[in-house]
Amino acid sequence: QNLWGAGIISPWVYYMSMGSVFCCHIEDYAFGSANAIIAPSGSHTWVVWYSIPRKDIGNLHIYLQHLMGDTYTLDCLEKRKLWLDPISIMEWRGFHGEQINVYHHLQGPSEYVVTDYGSVHWGVNLGVGWKAAVNFAYADWRVSAEVVHNVYKDLERTTGQERNYRCVPDFCSGRWGYSE
């Protein structure tokens, strides 16, 4: 069954149960996402979100290489199988003192959370209900996605691995009207 466009041109709808998680990931093509809890405002349905801005994605991959060792792959964020401890990430320091910013957000019933282009995010559902999510990109998406592309290009060079085509476009491939 072909699900191309699901979540991009039409929303995904998720059932949330108490304590269920959504693992660490970036959106397809480094798009942004709009996420809403579909519940009456008086309900007890909440979501705790953690997010890492796109400017820190290179350092996050360095952190993941050390954390995961031989199991690390360049597309590990696309697989949506990682639950990361936000405190451990915030306490990490790179060889030259680099840091990774981790933000947390509390989303209540009928509220929206919007993720930025190329940001990494994950979280835990604190209640029972439904959540809807849809990806988006405005005219400024390409400039932001090229930042993530350059990080992945460097990671491809240093790891010898290739990115999953959906995690961030390869702007050097010629298919996006740009080549080196």
Phi, psi and omega in degrees: 000130181272117179251024181304132177092346178298127183087345179256304180259351173219148185286151167272146174239129183242140171271128181257131172243157183304122177084358178289154185237157166240125190284166184300128180197165166248156180285154177308138177060020181060030177290170168271173176216147173247128186231129181232142170271125181264092182199152176298150185300337180271000182283167180254059180242114184228159176226132171262122180253144169238141180215150177236126182291156183303330181296341181256007185294326177296315177294325176299319179294324175297315177302313181294324177299317179290319182293315188267343179058229184294344180273354179296136170226153182300331180262024182299331178284333179287334184285342178055045180241359186260129166251121183250141176282113184298327180294316179298322179293316181295329181278344182296141173229133178284178182304325181253023178085010179301151179231164176239123177280131175236125178252151174233148184221144174248120182254127180258178180304136178066010178263155178255146165238129179246126178263147183277162178304128174072007177283155178256137182210157179197171181181185181227138180269130182244065180155177181250134180166199183239146177230136177245143180219140175218141177276159178207162173207131175257184183301332182276000183301316188301317180301316179291318180295328178293330174298313179293319177305314181296324175296314181292325177299316177296319179294322177299319181294316185279331182263340185077008179259161176251145178287154169290134185300338183272340185291317175201136181300145173270095184290350177272353185287344182090345180283348184249018176074027182206140173208158180277000000 
